[in-house]
Amino acid sequence: MNEAKPYRVLLYYKFVAVPDAEQFAAEHLAYCKELNVKGRILIADEGINGTLSGTVEQTEQYIEHMHANPLFADMVFKIDDVDQHAFKKIFVRYKKELVTLRYDKPLDPNTLSGTRLSPKEFHEYLQREDVIVLDGRSDYEYDLGHFRNAIRPDLETFKEFPEWLRENMAAFKDKPILTYCTGGIRCEKLTGVMMSEGFNDVYQLDGGIVTYGKDEEVQGKLFDGKCYVFDERTSVVINQTDEAVVVGKCHHCSEPADTYINCADDSCHLQHIVCTDCQETKHGYCSTACEEHVVGVK
């Protein structure tokens, strides 16, 4: 029997109008500090998007606190059991958008968003020959792990998506298109953009990759590599079967690898995939120049 882990990571979001969101953000920061949870929470006029870690008791209390608020009474929490905190600090900030898009048309995911598919439905759609699969994340996330045969978006930030869609996806406007992201929030916005841009048959993975990986029936099938996450863990396993394969490539030697590290040169800090051998021989640096820079400073 596996021993219960003492900490949890919560991942959650909800698009809902938040009155006086800036004040709510300040009050929520004070509450999180009092509860002693750690993480990163964004609050906007359009809702909340957060991921935090704490003990089982702390996270249970946090969930109860949020569900007691009528705005978030039905908010879904994705829960991972972990051995320790996944964050070093707590950040609660007000932003104009939960996901920075700066789209030139108003978008409300509660009224304009792609059809939601459960993990089982998404898995079934993945096996159809007529569907297009689009990764709704950034390029570096795709490089670590993705659904089989998914299109890799050649972009670094989410706000680049509208232009990228116009330049690269116009030929697929009448095709069924599956979208997915880590927890679901980006695809709520992405599918809205796509529908505004004239895509006629758009779907999204409900709950994102992390929910897909926890489904007992699907078990993460057809997801290759690992899923990038925005906390100290950096990545999590999704495919729970023996079909899982490594898709990442070492920054130095191009051998299969699935570990992301930051360059040991603090003035660079480039996040890159590295294999076990190169992590040792390159001493954690992304390049010889970075290693020479640090040695020179010392």
Residue pairs with C-beta under 8 A, 6 or more apart in sequence:
4 56
4 81
5 81
5 82
5 83
6 55
6 56
6 83
6 84
7 53
7 54
7 55
7 56
7 81
7 82
7 83
7 84
7 85
7 86
8 53
8 54
8 55
8 56
8 59
8 79
8 80
8 81
8 82
9 51
9 52
9 53
9 79
9 80
9 82
9 86
9 231
9 233
10 39
10 50
10 51
10 52
10 53
10 54
10 59
10 62
10 63
10 77
10 78
10 79
11 50
11 51
11 77
11 78
11 79
11 80
11 182
11 183
11 210
12 48
12 49
12 50
12 51
12 66
12 75
12 76
12 77
12 78
12 183
13 47
13 48
13 49
13 50
13 75
13 98
13 183
13 184
13 185
14 47
14 48
14 71
14 72
14 74
14 75
15 46
15 47
15 98
15 108
15 109
15 110
15 188
16 46
16 47
16 48
16 71
16 72
16 110
17 45
17 46
17 47
18 24
18 43
18 44
18 45
18 46
18 47
18 48
18 71
21 43
21 44
21 45
21 94
22 94
24 43
25 43
25 92
25 93
25 94
26 92
28 41
28 43
28 92
29 90
29 92
31 65
32 39
32 41
32 52
32 62
32 90
32 92
33 90
35 54
35 58
35 61
35 62
35 65
36 54
36 58
37 52
37 53
37 54
37 58
37 59
37 62
37 90
38 52
38 53
38 54
38 85
38 86
38 87
38 88
38 89
38 90
39 50
39 51
39 52
39 53
39 86
39 87
39 90
39 91
39 231
40 50
40 51
40 52
40 87
40 91
40 230
40 231
41 48
41 49
41 50
41 51
41 52
41 90
41 91
41 92
41 93
42 48
42 49
42 50
42 93
42 94
42 95
42 98
43 92
43 93
43 94
43 95
44 94
44 95
44 96
44 97
44 98
45 96
46 97
46 98
46 108
47 98
48 72
48 75
48 98
49 98
49 99
49 185
51 86
51 183
51 229
51 230
51 231
52 59
52 62
52 87
52 90
53 59
53 82
53 85
53 86
53 87
53 231
54 62
54 85
59 79
63 77
66 72
66 75
67 73
67 74
67 75
76 207
78 183
78 207
78 208
78 210
78 211
78 214
80 210
80 236
82 233
85 232
86 231
86 232
86 233
87 231
87 232
88 232
98 185
99 158
99 185
99 186
99 189
100 157
100 158
100 159
101 107
101 158
101 159
101 161
101 162
101 189
101 193
102 159
103 162
103 193
103 196
104 162
105 196
107 189
107 192
107 193
107 196
108 192
109 188
109 189
109 192
112 192
112 195
112 196
113 188
113 191
113 192
113 195
113 204
114 179
114 187
114 190
114 191
114 192
114 194
114 195
114 202
114 203
114 204
115 202
115 203
115 204
116 203
116 204
116 206
117 125
117 178
117 203
117 204
117 205
117 206
118 206
118 215
119 205
119 206
119 207
119 211
119 212
119 215
119 217
119 218
120 215
120 217
120 218
122 178
122 180
122 203
122 205
122 206
122 212
122 218
123 212
123 218
123 221
123 222
125 131
125 176
125 178
125 203
126 133
126 147
126 148
126 149
126 178
126 222
127 222
128 176
130 175
130 176
131 175
131 176
131 177
131 178
132 151
132 172
132 175
132 176
132 177
132 178
133 147
133 149
133 150
133 151
133 177
133 178
133 180
134 150
134 151
134 153
134 169
134 177
134 178
134 179
134 180
135 141
135 142
135 146
135 147
135 150
135 151
135 152
135 153
135 179
135 180
135 181
136 153
136 161
136 179
136 180
136 181
136 186
136 187
136 190
136 204
137 153
137 181
137 182
137 186
137 228
138 153
138 155
138 156
138 157
138 158
139 152
139 153
139 154
139 155
139 156
140 156
140 228
140 271
141 182
141 227
141 228
142 150
142 152
142 153
143 152
143 247
143 248
143 249
143 273
144 225
144 226
144 227
144 228
144 235
144 247
144 248
144 258
144 260
144 273
145 223
145 224
145 225
145 226
145 227
145 228
145 235
145 238
145 247
145 248
145 258
146 152
146 223
146 224
146 225
146 247
147 180
147 222
147 223
147 224
148 222
148 223
148 224
150 180
153 161
153 164
154 164
154 168
155 161
155 164
158 186
158 189
158 190
161 190
161 193
162 193
162 197
165 193
165 194
165 197
165 199
166 197
169 177
169 194
169 199
172 199
173 197
173 198
173 199
173 200
174 200
174 201
175 201
176 201
176 202
176 203
177 194
177 199
177 201
177 202
177 203
178 203
178 204
178 205
179 187
179 190
179 191
179 194
179 202
179 203
179 204
179 205
180 187
180 204
180 205
180 208
180 209
180 212
181 187
181 190
181 205
181 208
181 209
182 208
182 209
182 210
182 227
182 228
182 229
182 230
183 207
183 208
183 209
183 210
183 211
184 204
184 205
184 206
184 207
184 208
184 211
185 208
187 204
187 205
187 208
188 204
190 204
191 202
191 203
191 204
194 202
195 202
205 211
205 212
209 223
209 227
209 238
210 227
210 229
210 236
210 238
212 218
212 220
212 223
212 238
213 219
213 220
213 223
213 227
213 236
213 237
213 238
213 239
213 240
219 239
219 240
219 241
220 237
220 238
220 239
220 240
220 241
220 244
221 239
221 241
221 243
222 239
222 243
223 238
223 239
223 244
224 239
224 244
224 245
224 246
224 247
225 245
225 246
225 247
225 248
225 258
226 235
226 236
226 237
226 238
226 248
226 258
227 235
227 236
227 237
227 238
228 234
228 235
228 260
229 235
229 236
234 259
234 260
235 258
235 259
235 260
237 244
246 256
246 257
246 258
247 256
247 258
248 256
248 257
248 258
248 259
248 273
249 255
249 256
249 257
249 273
250 256
250 257
250 273
250 274
250 275
250 278
251 272
251 273
251 274
251 278
251 286
252 274
252 275
252 278
252 282
253 275
253 277
253 278
255 275
255 277
255 278
256 275
257 273
257 274
257 275
257 276
257 278
258 273
259 273
259 274
259 275
259 276
259 279
260 271
260 272
260 273
260 274
261 271
261 272
261 274
261 279
261 284
262 269
262 270
262 271
263 269
263 270
263 271
263 272
263 284
263 285
263 286
263 287
263 290
264 283
264 284
264 285
264 290
264 291
264 294
265 285
265 286
265 290
265 291
265 293
265 294
267 293
268 286
268 287
268 290
268 293
270 286
270 290
272 286
274 282
282 291
283 291
285 291
285 294
